[in-house]
Amino acid sequence: MTSKYEIIIYWSEEDGSFIAEVPELAGCMADGKTYKEALSNAEIIIQEWIEAAKELKRPIPQPKGRLMFA
């Protein structure tokens, strides 16, 4: 599974894990003990975010890409 949404991954000392944020999808984020795990979890949560938005009949932003929101 690969999305076209930008994913920003960083280490959180406070959480003791990598955090993966998807800025184009409000509130969409995941974490993981490794960089790869955070990325994999983000891909899953993106699909879940989109499914939930469809069920709620909410708009789904088109991916704009590179640092449009950072």
Buried (B, 14 or more C-beta within 10 A) or exposed (E): EEBEBBBBBEEEEEEEBBBBBBBBBEEBBBBBEEEEBBBBBBBEBBEEBBEEBEEEEEEEEEBEEEEEEE
